[in-house]
């Protein structure tokens, strides 16, 4: 690991906005932000993966992976981060290094790949991602990017987050550091308004940003940049002129919020777009910060009027579903901000959360879970597939909400399942998203197929213990 990367990781671990890291000893701080990777295990992501998924939703940028082709993998629609315009981000660019490159170095190959992207695609910027192999052989991507930027007259941004640096959470922050070092503050916006905000840590999964933006538009609040969902390079580069920042995704990019506050005096808060009450509270916080920064005080009145209208409409639309969902038990296997924000939304739908995964959650996330569910909150640090299966088969839960990797446990147990993670096809943010979530849970729970698959086949002569 290079001295520059070590220094950057040390800087990230001194993050003033993260109480967890500040409370650790120097030795414990070096261990990282989350549980360390286990060699040979499917640990759920490395630092490179974290940096890539944090930055790839900037849609007009070419994202070039400097390493073996396997590191790039299949990038098409891997997170359903939607775009309202450019589709450049959905193309997988890689230098595809080989054995000779490992021996002789791959810096020339990287420069040629950048030149080819400029000639064929001509994006406003190119992000170059370091990987384990190129990091180990000593390729200096910072020097290559600087030379390419001078040669081709456009920003070429090095993202130095090789997988061996640590887990996915650290990669999120290293990707954010690349934006702070090379992007944010380099472009001036065409104009500014007293109600400009940045949304940090929102990836526009299945178009969730578009569920929220109309609400902000109705209040006259302009999203100067979203970092990074449906983002544009020039918007992100001009983010330093916003009047307030909202941080969405549970500390994954908190270094952007804290350092923008230090450098440009932009205040921030952490909020959630999931659930009726949390969505309303987020709108109030945005209005409060903007008024403190000089916006028209009438913004508070308009915000309360919008909240009243939207809450009444949302509650009216989910009332019929609540009657059937009340008392149904949910097992929530996710992490991060969703470990508490989705809990609040589920409780509003009348559902009982019998357990929520906190494997990828911070200390602050766990405190919020306790606030919502009480001191007897069932927080699951690491549940094995066998334990999930037993919990569903013993009827401790009526439905499981999780990512795609856990769906087959629920299907084997002949129990309903719904995708709550980044691969999902439905947007659950905002008031409209809350209605969609309740509708989808209702569809999954009351699908007649579950009764059919639990019924013994008519030709079965011996009782199957799996069906009892």
DAQUIQUI-V743182 format. One record per run of one state. SS is the DSSP state (helix for helix, strand for strand, loop for the rest). FROM is the first residue (numbers start at 1). LEN is the number of residues. If there is no record, write none. Layout:
# DAQUIQUI-V743182
SS;FROM;LEN / SS;FROM;LEN
This chain:
# DAQUIQUI-V743182
loop;1;2 / helix;3;11 / loop;14;5 / helix;19;4 / loop;23;3 / helix;26;4 / loop;30;16 / strand;46;1 / helix;47;9 / loop;56;2 / strand;58;1 / loop;59;3 / strand;62;5 / loop;67;2 / helix;69;4 / loop;73;8 / strand;81;1 / loop;82;6 / helix;88;3 / loop;91;2 / strand;93;2 / loop;95;4 / helix;99;6 / loop;105;2 / helix;107;14 / loop;121;4 / strand;125;6 / loop;131;1 / helix;132;5 / loop;137;4 / helix;141;12 / loop;153;2 / strand;155;5 / loop;160;3 / helix;163;3 / loop;166;1 / strand;167;1 / helix;168;15 / loop;183;13 / strand;196;7 / loop;203;2 / strand;205;1 / loop;206;3 / helix;209;11 / loop;220;2 / strand;222;7 / loop;229;2 / strand;231;1 / loop;232;1 / helix;233;5 / loop;238;1 / helix;239;3 / loop;242;2 / strand;244;4 / loop;248;6 / helix;254;11 / loop;265;2 / strand;267;4 / loop;271;5 / helix;276;17 / loop;293;5 / helix;298;28 / loop;326;3 / strand;329;5 / loop;334;4 / helix;338;11 / loop;349;3 / strand;352;6 / loop;358;5 / helix;363;11 / loop;374;5 / strand;379;2 / loop;381;4 / helix;385;9 / loop;394;5 / strand;399;4 / loop;403;1 / helix;404;9 / loop;413;3 / strand;416;4 / loop;420;10 / helix;430;16 / loop;446;3 / helix;449;6 / loop;455;10 / helix;465;3 / loop;468;1
